[in-house]
Amino acid sequence: MNSAAIALEPMMPQTHSVREVIKETPDTFTLTLQPEDGAGAIGFQPGQFSMLWVFGVGELPISISGDPGKQDRLVYTVRSVGKATNAFVSQKPGAGVGVRGPFGIGWPVDAARGRDLVIVAGGIGLAPLRPVIYHVLSHRTEYGRLVLLYGARSPRDLLYRKELASWARQRDTQVLTTVDYGGLSWRNHVGVVTTLLKYARLRPAQSVAMLCGPEIMMRFVARDLEGHGFGRRQIYLSMERNMKCAVGFCGHCQYGPHFICKDGPVFTYEQIGPMMDKYEL
Amino acid sequence: MENLERIIAECPFFAGLDHAYLNLVVGCASNVRFEAGSYVFKEGTPADTFYLIREGKVAIEIFAPHRKPIIVSTAGEGEIVGWSWLLPPYVWKFHGHAVQSVRAIALDGKCLRAKCEENHDLGYEILKRVVQIVEHRLDEARFQQVDVYAVQR
């Protein structure tokens, strides 16, 4: 089925086979999938997500964490926290998985051209932002400074450790990592991710900030970025809700006036900020 | 001394401090170095000094019997470490551990305390700035306590 046909049949999963499984942390795995019919995978925008069918178990909305320049595969980083995620990360190479999508509005990588990118990620939140990093590094001259601030619970929970080290060596790129709880062998920052802002080489007037992580973390980071001079339209967040149909039919992921699946998952802080302070949402 | 004055004046903690006060602070300052792995200060010892970190990283550690020390936070370049010098009983409550080689400016808290007692305007200025650090650290500790990355069930 080609991409036009898939666009017409958004509810129809396409069978993909698992090509590779990488254990990132004790509970988080990266799976690379390829279409089973041999057709090239559908292109995706950084920040978009797919609905992944684990046959006989259920369907999961998962952000794509791979390189948008490599269109022959789809890569997902998943933390095993429940029955469906556990079933997905337990798939072995060669196993079949259903894929719908990609869906949603992703990160504003085109609108951010010529500007600095400040990426703030927490925990598994680095996964939906990794495609942005790949994109910027492969179009390096089109963007200004790349600042990545990444926080995790502990050193063993840090994703993509080799890539973090390699990104830090790229020109005009600053990568800072921190953990909430450090062991004695950890020689880096200890503290919540917002503590990294004071070390970041920020130029708020010419920057776009992209945030992904637990909602409470994004709220704290957005508030601190405002304190550093970022406007609400310069701050983008990726929201997570219980996506089911992924195309705005079912309403499961409704958040105020928005459907996260169709209108997001990426929003500006101007759009979503007022709702983040409401208990009933 | 001129160099020391410039470094201190550029530190966010002392930013905008009246020149006369800055001179008093510089009079209490000296350059220090700590090797990676050494202690900058230890819990229970007199807190007569505080530090402006120029390079490297200091971990604030809690000693816990029968288990490894717990690192609660780190402070790096441009940050101030220590406020126990300002409040009785002037004793460190945690360990300060150089996790990397550290270059810092040591500020004689006892000397500065005496100057703050003599000149309450200076004392109020310093106190306001220290309270801001305490507020930030308290915010960070509260946020840390939320354990945002834990699995929500």
Interface residues (C-beta under 8 A of the other chain):
Chain A: R79 V81 G122 G123 G151 A152 R153 D157 D180 Y181 G182 G183 L184 W186 R187 N188 H189 V190 G191 V192 T194 T195 K198 Y199 G213 P214 I216 M217 F220
Chain B: K57 A59 K68 P69 I70 I71 V72 S73 T74 G76 E77 G78 E79 V99 Q100 E140 F143 Q144 V146 D147 V148 Y149 A150 V151
